[in-house]
């Protein structure tokens, strides 16, 4: 009896160890070892080239151009802002011919680039809403809501634009779970510089057509003077704004992290360059900043800075020199940053009006290295980028 008991006990212990080992192994199989690598994004990058007046579609798997379109109404129809619906069905893009003051908003099939509908009006597309069935746009001083794909007007609102001293307004992001669009507005104080006390952040409820909340962006430098907010990126979850700011105190450029709910500067880093683009990575861990530079600014232009979004620490610098054929002294003058939704790549659009040396380059966000160029030539000026799924 005692022997049978020992046998049963030994068997139970062995079985328990086996179950425990299997559980640990299964758990470890699901747990990543080391830094989590972003998954490759299988989709498209849409790039507007204002030098050649084309919209190009780039495959994110190969970083090569697979399709393009040009407004067939004639020459000088320059492409503007482009946005893609989350489901990958539609893109909305504006075109403008300033010589004859003709402007268009068009809806294309995002996969085939087939024209679906258009409206002849100066319209700036902002976001697709309600699973791509609604498009939020800016027309003059109004928000105008268009049905998709037919582009029929469903509603209008001029609440924010009705401010008499509004100078500039930009969309920073959208939270569809709360029906909120986050808008940064700059106001002209009777011709005075646009210091940050003239800048407000609005949470705009696009369903009820009302401002849900608003904050004054109270960013001051070490002398107590207000910064000039040039470009900004937003982290709604942590209520942080990351901004490229100018300071009249020493004519310098700073990257500033600011908590807009607590009215507190988190960090500020000086960079030797001009105000370019700033974007937060999809995982919200890093900030990418580009300096477009000017011809002759060989010590600053063509630089991509990477900062830790939590601490503001500078972590990486990526040079955009050495890619223009036969011109090692000239960089790609970067204008715009666009991340893939998974964050595996950052795409940089570049080019200056008087230099033309632009391209779309892909940057591996794990190795911080330039991987590919969309074209072998540099006869492009890329000002807008957008991503969408296949």
Buried (B, 14 or more C-beta within 10 A) or exposed (E): EEEEEEEEEEEEEEEEEEEEEEEEEEEEEEEEEEEEEBEEBEBBBBBBBBBBBBBBBBBBEEBEBEBBBBBEEEEBBBBBBBBBBBEBBBBBBBBBBEEEEBBBBBBBBBBEBEEBBBBEBBBBBBBBBBEBBBBBBBBEEBBBBBBBBEBEEEEEBBEBBEBEEBEEBEBBBBEBEEBBBBBBBBBBEEEEEBBBBBBBBBBBBBEEBEBBEBBEBBBBBEEEEBBBBBBBBBBBEEBBBBBBBBBBEEEBBBBBBBBBEEEEBBBBBEBEBBBBBBBBBBEBEBBBBBBBBBEEBEEBBBBBBBBBBBEBEBEBEBEBBEBBEEEEEBBBBBBBBBBBBBBBBBBBBBBBEEBBBBBBBBBBBEEBEBEBBBBEEBEBBBBBBBBBBE
